[in-house]
């Protein structure tokens, strides 16, 4: 199975003209559980089968990457399959 990759980028700017930041699958899942599903860290950590402090460390990194993407005109990529 070939790994697929998706990304967001500013409209009207060629992807090759942008620096890329990459999110791991764990980072994407942590953001989904926290931001989209609205789970508390303890609930999200339980769902990912990790400790709450580990979840906190995972979600801090992509959250910062994701927020910075809006202010630095970078494309944000992630792998959706191993």
TIMI-2910 file (N, C-alpha, C, CB; in pm, 1 decimal, decimal comma, always signed):
<rs>
+----------+----------+----------+----------+----------+----------+----------+----------+----------+----------+----------+----------+------+
!      n_x !      n_y !      n_z !     ca_x !     ca_y !     ca_z !      c_x !      c_y !      c_z !     cb_x !     cb_y !     cb_z ! resn !
+----------+----------+----------+----------+----------+----------+----------+----------+----------+----------+----------+----------+------+
!    +83,8 !   -118,1 !     +0,0 !     +0,0 !     +0,0 !     +0,0 !    +88,0 !   +124,0 !     +0,0 !    -95,2 !     +0,0 !   +121,2 !  Unk !
!    +61,0 !   +215,3 !    -88,3 !   +139,3 !   +338,1 !    -98,4 !    +83,9 !   +443,5 !     -2,3 !   +138,7 !   +391,5 !   -243,9 !  Unk !
!   +174,7 !   +512,9 !    +65,5 !   +132,1 !   +618,1 !   +158,5 !    +75,2 !   +735,7 !    +81,1 !   +249,9 !   +664,3 !   +247,5 !  Unk !
!    -37,1 !   +786,0 !   +130,7 !    -96,8 !   +904,6 !    +71,5 !    -62,3 !  +1023,7 !   +158,4 !   -250,5 !   +889,4 !    +56,1 !  Unk !
!    -60,8 !  +1139,9 !    +98,6 !    -28,2 !  +1260,4 !   +173,1 !   -126,6 !  +1368,6 !   +132,6 !   +118,9 !  +1305,4 !   +147,6 !  Unk !
!   -170,3 !  +1447,0 !   +228,9 !   -257,3 !  +1559,5 !   +201,1 !   -192,7 !  +1685,7 !   +254,0 !   -396,6 !  +1538,9 !   +263,1 !  Unk !
!   -238,3 !  +1801,0 !   +206,1 !   -184,6 !  +1924,2 !   +260,7 !   -279,9 !  +2040,5 !   +239,4 !    -50,1 !  +1955,0 !   +198,5 !  Unk !
!   -262,5 !  +2143,1 !   +322,1 !   -330,5 !  +2270,9 !   +307,7 !   -226,4 !  +2373,2 !   +269,3 !   -405,4 !  +2312,2 !   +438,4 !  Unk !
!   -263,3 !  +2470,2 !   +187,8 !   -173,2 !  +2578,5 !   +151,9 !   -255,3 !  +2702,0 !   +119,0 !    -82,6 !  +2538,8 !    +32,6 !  Unk !
!   -191,5 !  +2818,6 !   +121,0 !   -264,5 !  +2939,7 !    +83,7 !   -310,1 !  +2931,9 !    -62,4 !   -176,6 !  +3064,9 !   +105,9 !  Unk !
!   -430,8 !  +2978,3 !    -90,0 !   -483,1 !  +2977,9 !   -226,9 !   -402,3 !  +3074,3 !   -312,9 !   -633,7 !  +3016,2 !   -229,1 !  Unk !
!   -380,7 !  +3036,1 !   -437,5 !   -314,5 !  +3123,5 !   -532,6 !   -163,1 !  +3123,4 !   -525,6 !   -362,2 !  +3259,6 !   -513,2 !  Unk !
!   -107,0 !  +3043,8 !   -435,5 !    +38,9 !  +3035,2 !   -423,4 !    +80,3 !  +2893,4 !   -460,5 !    +87,5 !  +3072,4 !   -277,9 !  Unk !
!   +171,3 !  +2877,1 !   -557,3 !   +214,1 !  +2742,5 !   -595,0 !   +276,8 !  +2669,5 !   -476,6 !   +313,5 !  +2748,8 !   -711,5 !  Unk !
!   +245,2 !  +2542,4 !   -461,8 !   +297,1 !  +2462,7 !   -349,8 !   +449,3 !  +2462,6 !   -347,4 !   +245,4 !  +2318,8 !   -358,2 !  Unk !
!   +511,9 !  +2461,6 !   -465,3 !   +658,3 !  +2456,7 !   -470,0 !   +722,2 !  +2585,7 !   -418,3 !   +704,9 !  +2430,1 !   -612,4 !  Unk !
!   +644,0 !  +2692,2 !   -406,1 !   +696,9 !  +2819,9 !   -357,4 !   +688,0 !  +2832,4 !   -205,3 !   +622,2 !  +2935,1 !   -422,5 !  Unk !
!   +631,9 !  +2732,0 !   -139,1 !   +609,6 !  +2739,2 !     +5,0 !   +696,7 !  +2640,4 !    +80,9 !   +463,8 !  +2713,7 !    +36,6 !  Unk !
!   +745,5 !  +2682,8 !   +196,3 !   +813,2 !  +2590,4 !   +287,1 !   +707,6 !  +2496,9 !   +343,8 !   +889,8 !  +2666,7 !   +401,9 !  Unk !
!   +744,5 !  +2372,6 !   +366,6 !   +647,0 !  +2275,1 !   +415,7 !   +674,0 !  +2238,0 !   +560,3 !   +648,7 !  +2149,9 !   +328,9 !  Unk !
!   +569,0 !  +2227,1 !   +639,5 !   +576,9 !  +2169,8 !   +772,9 !   +493,6 !  +2042,2 !   +769,3 !   +525,9 !  +2270,8 !   +884,3 !  Unk !
!   +539,0 !  +1939,0 !   +836,8 !   +471,3 !  +1809,9 !   +830,8 !   +421,7 !  +1769,5 !   +968,9 !   +565,0 !  +1702,3 !   +774,1 !  Unk !
!   +300,2 !  +1719,3 !   +973,5 !   +242,0 !  +1666,2 !  +1096,7 !   +246,5 !  +1514,1 !  +1091,1 !    +95,7 !  +1717,0 !  +1116,7 !  Unk !
!   +278,9 !  +1451,6 !  +1204,5 !   +274,2 !  +1305,6 !  +1210,9 !   +128,2 !  +1261,1 !  +1225,8 !   +361,6 !  +1251,8 !  +1329,3 !  Unk !
!   +104,9 !  +1134,0 !  +1204,1 !    -30,4 !  +1080,8 !  +1218,6 !    -79,9 !  +1096,8 !  +1362,2 !    -34,7 !   +932,9 !  +1177,1 !  Unk !
!     +8,4 !  +1076,4 !  +1461,2 !    -29,9 !  +1097,0 !  +1601,4 !    -68,2 !  +1242,4 !  +1626,8 !    +84,8 !  +1055,6 !  +1695,2 !  Unk !
!     +4,8 !  +1336,2 !  +1567,9 !    -26,1 !  +1477,7 !  +1585,2 !   -162,5 !  +1512,4 !  +1525,0 !    +83,2 !  +1564,0 !  +1521,3 !  Unk !
!   -190,3 !  +1459,1 !  +1407,1 !   -319,4 !  +1483,6 !  +1342,7 !   -432,8 !  +1425,5 !  +1426,8 !   -321,6 !  +1423,1 !  +1200,7 !  Unk !
!   -413,3 !  +1304,2 !  +1477,4 !   -516,0 !  +1239,4 !  +1560,5 !   -539,0 !  +1318,1 !  +1689,2 !   -475,2 !  +1094,2 !  +1593,9 !  Unk !
!   -432,0 !  +1364,2 !  +1752,2 !   -444,9 !  +1441,7 !  +1875,8 !   -521,3 !  +1571,8 !  +1849,6 !   -305,5 !  +1472,4 !  +1935,5 !  Unk !
!   -490,5 !  +1640,2 !  +1741,4 !   -563,5 !  +1762,8 !  +1707,6 !   -710,4 !  +1733,2 !  +1680,5 !   -500,4 !  +1830,9 !  +1585,5 !  Unk !
!   -737,4 !  +1622,4 !  +1611,2 !   -876,5 !  +1586,7 !  +1580,9 !   -955,3 !  +1563,4 !  +1709,3 !   -882,1 !  +1461,2 !  +1491,8 !  Unk !
!   -897,3 !  +1485,5 !  +1800,1 !   -967,0 !  +1454,4 !  +1924,8 !   -988,1 !  +1579,3 !  +2010,5 !   -888,8 !  +1349,8 !  +2003,7 !  Unk !
!   -886,9 !  +1664,4 !  +2018,1 !   -895,9 !  +1783,0 !  +2104,0 !   -980,3 !  +1893,7 !  +2041,1 !   -756,4 !  +1836,0 !  +2134,4 !  Unk !
!   -953,8 !  +1924,4 !  +1914,7 !  -1018,3 !  +2040,8 !  +1852,4 !  -1149,9 !  +2008,0 !  +1782,7 !   -924,5 !  +2103,0 !  +1753,2 !  Unk !
!  -1153,0 !  +1901,1 !  +1708,1 !  -1274,2 !  +1867,4 !  +1632,7 !  -1377,1 !  +1796,7 !  +1721,4 !  -1239,0 !  +1778,7 !  +1512,3 !  Unk !
!  -1331,4 !  +1695,1 !  +1796,1 !  -1423,3 !  +1620,1 !  +1881,6 !  -1446,5 !  +1689,1 !  +2016,5 !  -1369,7 !  +1479,4 !  +1904,2 !  Unk !
!  -1360,8 !  +1784,3 !  +2050,8 !  -1378,3 !  +1860,2 !  +2174,1 !  -1355,9 !  +1780,2 !  +2301,8 !  -1514,4 !  +1917,5 !  +2176,8 !  Unk !
!  -1273,9 !  +1674,3 !  +2294,3 !  -1248,0 !  +1593,3 !  +2413,2 !  -1148,7 !  +1662,5 !  +2505,5 !  -1195,5 !  +1454,9 !  +2373,5 !  Unk !
!  -1163,7 !  +1638,3 !  +2635,0 !  -1063,0 !  +1682,1 !  +2731,1 !   -939,2 !  +1595,8 !  +2711,0 !  -1115,9 !  +1672,6 !  +2878,8 !  Unk !
!   -823,0 !  +1647,1 !  +2753,5 !   -698,5 !  +1573,7 !  +2732,5 !   -702,9 !  +1434,3 !  +2793,3 !   -582,3 !  +1650,9 !  +2790,9 !  Unk !
!   -760,4 !  +1421,0 !  +2911,8 !   -767,9 !  +1289,5 !  +2976,9 !   -848,7 !  +1190,5 !  +2891,9 !   -831,2 !  +1302,7 !  +3117,4 !  Unk !
!   -961,9 !  +1235,3 !  +2837,7 !  -1045,5 !  +1148,7 !  +2752,6 !   -972,5 !  +1113,1 !  +2622,9 !  -1180,1 !  +1218,1 !  +2720,2 !  Unk !
!   -911,1 !  +1212,7 !  +2561,2 !   -840,3 !  +1190,2 !  +2434,4 !   -721,3 !  +1096,3 !  +2454,9 !   -792,3 !  +1324,6 !  +2374,3 !  Unk !
!   -648,9 !  +1114,7 !  +2564,3 !   -534,6 !  +1028,0 !  +2593,1 !   -580,6 !   +883,8 !  +2610,7 !   -460,1 !  +1076,2 !  +2719,4 !  Unk !
!   -691,4 !   +865,3 !  +2682,1 !   -745,6 !   +730,4 !  +2701,5 !   -780,3 !   +668,2 !  +2566,2 !   -871,0 !   +734,1 !  +2793,2 !  Unk !
!   -840,1 !   +746,4 !  +2478,1 !   -878,8 !   +694,9 !  +2346,4 !   -756,0 !   +656,8 !  +2262,7 !   -963,0 !   +799,2 !  +2271,3 !  Unk !
!   -647,1 !   +733,5 !  +2276,9 !   -523,9 !   +702,9 !  +2202,6 !   -437,6 !   +598,5 !  +2274,8 !   -442,5 !   +831,2 !  +2180,9 !  Unk !
!   -481,1 !   +558,9 !  +2396,9 !   -408,4 !   +459,9 !  +2478,5 !   -268,1 !   +509,1 !  +2515,5 !   -398,3 !   +325,9 !  +2403,0 !  Unk !
!   -262,4 !   +636,8 !  +2557,7 !   -137,9 !   +697,4 !  +2603,9 !   -167,7 !   +775,1 !  +2731,9 !    -75,3 !   +790,7 !  +2494,0 !  Unk !
!    -64,0 !   +819,3 !  +2801,5 !    -84,8 !   +897,0 !  +2923,6 !   -127,9 !  +1039,7 !  +2888,6 !    +44,1 !   +898,8 !  +3009,7 !  Unk !
!   -189,6 !  +1107,5 !  +2984,4 !   -231,8 !  +1245,5 !  +2962,3 !   -113,4 !  +1337,6 !  +2937,6 !   -311,9 !  +1295,4 !  +3081,1 !  Unk !
!     -1,2 !  +1324,7 !  +3012,8 !   +114,7 !  +1409,7 !  +2982,9 !   +170,5 !  +1387,3 !  +2841,0 !   +224,5 !  +1384,2 !  +3085,3 !  Unk !
!   +169,7 !  +1261,4 !  +2796,5 !   +215,4 !  +1232,9 !  +2659,7 !   +121,8 !  +1297,4 !  +2559,0 !   +224,0 !  +1080,4 !  +2634,8 !  Unk !
!     -8,6 !  +1287,1 !  +2581,9 !   -104,6 !  +1350,7 !  +2491,8 !    -79,2 !  +1501,0 !  +2486,9 !   -250,1 !  +1321,7 !  +2536,8 !  Unk !
!    -57,3 !  +1560,6 !  +2601,7 !    -32,6 !  +1705,0 !  +2609,5 !    +88,4 !  +1743,4 !  +2525,8 !    -11,8 !  +1748,7 !  +2755,6 !  Unk !
!   +196,8 !  +1666,5 !  +2535,9 !   +317,4 !  +1695,9 !  +2456,0 !   +289,5 !  +1679,9 !  +2307,2 !   +433,8 !  +1603,7 !  +2497,6 !  Unk !
!   +214,4 !  +1576,4 !  +2271,2 !   +183,9 !  +1553,4 !  +2128,8 !   +100,4 !  +1667,6 !  +2072,6 !   +109,5 !  +1419,4 !  +2109,7 !  Unk !
!     -2,3 !  +1710,2 !  +2145,2 !    -95,4 !  +1809,9 !  +2092,6 !    -34,5 !  +1951,2 !  +2090,8 !   -223,4 !  +1809,6 !  +2175,6 !  Unk !
!    +60,9 !  +1979,1 !  +2179,4 !   +123,5 !  +2111,6 !  +2180,9 !   +202,7 !  +2137,9 !  +2053,8 !   +214,5 !  +2125,5 !  +2302,1 !  Unk !
!   +278,6 !  +2040,5 !  +2007,4 !   +362,4 !  +2059,2 !  +1889,4 !   +280,0 !  +2085,6 !  +1763,2 !   +450,2 !  +1937,3 !  +1868,7 !  Unk !
!   +181,5 !  +1999,1 !  +1727,3 !   +106,2 !  +2027,3 !  +1605,1 !    +18,2 !  +2149,5 !  +1618,0 !    +21,9 !  +1908,9 !  +1568,0 !  Unk !
!    -32,0 !  +2174,6 !  +1738,1 !   -114,6 !  +2293,4 !  +1755,0 !    -36,4 !  +2418,1 !  +1719,8 !   -167,2 !  +2302,8 !  +1898,0 !  Unk !
!    +86,8 !  +2423,3 !  +1766,9 !   +172,5 !  +2535,9 !  +1733,4 !   +205,5 !  +2539,8 !  +1585,2 !   +299,8 !  +2530,2 !  +1814,3 !  Unk !
!   +235,8 !  +2423,9 !  +1527,4 !   +264,5 !  +2417,6 !  +1383,6 !   +143,7 !  +2465,3 !  +1304,0 !   +303,2 !  +2273,7 !  +1341,4 !  Unk !
!    +26,3 !  +2416,5 !  +1343,2 !    -96,3 !  +2449,4 !  +1270,2 !   -127,7 !  +2598,4 !  +1277,9 !   -213,9 !  +2368,6 !  +1325,1 !  Unk !
!   -115,4 !  +2655,5 !  +1398,1 !   -141,6 !  +2798,7 !  +1413,3 !    -39,9 !  +2881,4 !  +1336,3 !   -139,9 !  +2838,2 !  +1561,1 !  Unk !
!    +87,2 !  +2843,9 !  +1339,8 !   +190,8 !  +2919,9 !  +1269,2 !   +170,9 !  +2914,0 !  +1118,1 !   +329,8 !  +2866,9 !  +1305,6 !  Unk !
!   +112,0 !  +2807,0 !  +1067,9 !    +87,6 !  +2792,7 !   +923,8 !     +4,1 !  +2908,6 !   +872,3 !    +17,3 !  +2659,0 !   +893,1 !  Unk !
!    -90,2 !  +2957,6 !   +951,5 !   -177,0 !  +3067,0 !   +907,4 !   -102,6 !  +3199,2 !   +898,0 !   -294,5 !  +3081,6 !  +1001,7 !  Unk !
!     +2,7 !  +3215,6 !   +977,7 !    +72,7 !  +3343,5 !   +982,6 !   +202,6 !  +3345,6 !   +903,7 !   +101,1 !  +3379,0 !  +1124,1 !  Unk !
!   +250,0 !  +3230,5 !   +859,6 !   +378,0 !  +3226,0 !   +790,3 !   +366,2 !  +3180,2 !   +645,5 !   +471,9 !  +3135,4 !   +863,7 !  Unk !
!   +245,2 !  +3158,9 !   +596,5 !   +221,4 !  +3115,6 !   +457,7 !   +301,5 !  +2990,7 !   +423,1 !   +256,9 !  +3228,2 !   +360,0 !  Unk !
!   +294,9 !  +2890,7 !   +509,9 !   +356,8 !  +2761,8 !   +482,2 !   +247,7 !  +2663,3 !   +446,6 !   +440,1 !  +2711,4 !   +603,2 !  Unk !
!   +285,1 !  +2559,7 !   +371,4 !   +188,7 !  +2452,3 !   +348,7 !   +205,5 !  +2352,0 !   +461,1 !   +208,6 !  +2384,6 !   +208,2 !  Unk !
!    +99,1 !  +2291,0 !   +500,1 !    +98,7 !  +2197,1 !   +610,6 !    +60,2 !  +2060,6 !   +556,4 !     +1,6 !  +2242,5 !   +723,5 !  Unk !
!   +148,8 !  +1964,2 !   +568,0 !   +125,2 !  +1831,7 !   +510,4 !   +113,5 !  +1726,9 !   +620,3 !   +238,3 !  +1794,1 !   +412,9 !  Unk !
!    +48,5 !  +1615,9 !   +586,3 !    +37,8 !  +1503,0 !   +679,1 !    +24,2 !  +1376,5 !   +597,6 !    -82,9 !  +1519,6 !   +777,0 !  Unk !
!    +72,9 !  +1266,4 !   +652,7 !    +57,0 !  +1136,0 !   +589,6 !    -71,3 !  +1074,7 !   +640,7 !   +178,5 !  +1043,1 !   +618,0 !  Unk !
!   -152,6 !  +1021,8 !   +551,9 !   -280,7 !   +963,8 !   +592,1 !   -280,5 !   +811,6 !   +587,0 !   -390,9 !  +1016,8 !   +504,1 !  Unk !
!   -172,5 !   +751,9 !   +543,4 !   -159,3 !   +606,3 !   +543,2 !    -11,6 !   +573,9 !   +566,4 !   -212,0 !   +543,1 !   +407,6 !  Unk !
!    +17,4 !   +462,0 !   +636,1 !   +157,8 !   +427,2 !   +664,6 !   +234,9 !   +389,6 !   +539,8 !   +164,4 !   +312,8 !   +763,3 !  Unk !
+----------+----------+----------+----------+----------+----------+----------+----------+----------+----------+----------+----------+------+
</rs>
